[in-house]
C-alpha cells in the first residue's frame, strides 16, 4: 500500500518531474556532444588516411594504401555509428526510467543491456538435430 502511495505521489509531484526533465535534457546534451565528437574523430581518421596516401609514407605499399585506407575509414565510420546507436539506446532506457509513467519501459530496455544472455537473446546448443558443436541464436 505504501508503494502505491509513493508511486502516486511521484506521478503528480511537479518538482520531481521537473528534476527528471532537467536530467533528461542534460543527458540529451551529453549524448549530442558525444555524437559530435565521434563524427569529428571520424573526419580526423579519414583525413589521416588521405594524407598518408598523398605522402606515400606507409609500411603498406602505395597501391594497396588507397584500397585499405578506404576500408579502414569505412570500418571506423561503422564503429562510430554502432557506438552512437548503443549510446542512444542506453540514454533512452535511462530517460524512460526517470519518469514514473515510463519507468516500466526503462526497466525492460535496461534489462536487455544489463544482462548479456537475457530472455530476449539466448544461445542454444544444437544437439538434437545431429549437429555437434554448433550454436544458434534464437530471439
Secondary structure by P-SEA (a helix, b strand, c coil): caaaaaaaaaaccaaaaaaaaaaaaaaaaaaaaaaaaaaaaaaaaaaaaaaaaaaccccccccaaaaaaaaaaaaaaaaaaaaaaaaaaaaaaaaaaacccaaaaaaaaaaaaaccccccbbbbbccccccccbbbbcc
